[in-house]
């Protein structure tokens, strides 16, 4: 168990378990609620694209993650 601080909302979560209480993307840790916000924003952006590509997904994920974790 780890004391975890979300990089997006800056809330502390004592005794957090990775994969259950927080998720890690590109060396940034997100709590469950911020992870849902990230996934939703990426999903909305990808739905605007005419076709899916992995490079577009990675680019959008990186951009949204950096915006959320300011």
C-alpha positions as CSV (number, residue, x, y, z in Angstrom):
1,X,0.0,0.0,0.0
2,X,1.1,3.5,-0.9
3,X,0.2,7.0,0.0
4,X,-0.9,8.4,-3.3
5,X,-1.6,12.0,-4.4
6,X,-3.5,12.5,-7.6
7,X,-1.6,14.6,-10.2
8,X,-4.9,16.1,-11.5
9,X,-7.0,17.0,-8.5
10,X,-4.1,16.9,-5.9
11,X,-6.2,14.8,-3.4
12,X,-4.4,12.4,-1.1
13,X,-5.4,8.8,-0.9
14,X,-3.6,6.9,2.0
15,X,-3.3,3.2,1.5
16,X,-4.0,3.3,-2.2
17,X,-3.6,0.2,-4.4
18,X,-2.5,0.6,-8.0
19,X,-5.1,-0.5,-10.5
20,X,-7.8,-0.3,-8.0
21,X,-7.6,3.2,-6.4
22,X,-5.4,4.9,-8.9
23,X,-4.1,4.5,-12.4
24,X,-0.8,5.5,-14.0
25,X,-0.5,7.0,-17.5
26,X,2.9,8.3,-18.8
27,X,4.3,8.8,-15.3
28,X,1.3,10.6,-14.0
29,X,-1.0,9.1,-11.4
30,X,-4.8,9.6,-11.6
31,X,-7.5,8.7,-9.1
32,X,-10.5,6.8,-10.3
33,X,-12.7,9.9,-10.8
34,X,-10.0,11.8,-12.8
35,X,-9.3,8.6,-14.8
36,X,-13.0,8.6,-15.8
37,X,-12.8,12.2,-16.8
38,X,-9.7,11.5,-18.9
39,X,-11.3,8.5,-20.6
40,X,-14.5,10.5,-21.4
41,X,-12.6,13.5,-22.9
42,X,-10.5,11.2,-25.0
43,X,-13.6,9.3,-26.1
44,X,-15.4,12.5,-27.1
45,X,-12.4,13.7,-29.1
46,X,-12.0,10.4,-30.9
47,X,-15.6,10.3,-31.8
48,X,-15.1,13.5,-33.9
49,X,-12.5,11.7,-36.0
50,X,-13.7,9.9,-39.2
51,X,-11.6,6.8,-38.5
52,X,-9.7,5.3,-35.5
53,X,-5.9,5.2,-35.5
54,X,-3.6,4.3,-32.7
55,X,-1.3,7.3,-33.3
56,X,-4.3,9.7,-33.0
57,X,-5.4,8.0,-29.8
58,X,-1.9,8.3,-28.3
59,X,-1.6,11.9,-29.3
60,X,-5.0,12.8,-27.9
61,X,-4.3,10.9,-24.6
62,X,-1.0,12.7,-24.1
63,X,-2.6,16.1,-24.8
64,X,-5.6,15.6,-22.5
65,X,-3.4,14.1,-19.8
66,X,-1.1,17.1,-19.8
67,X,-4.2,19.5,-19.7
68,X,-5.7,17.6,-16.8
69,X,-2.5,17.4,-14.8
70,X,-1.5,21.1,-14.8
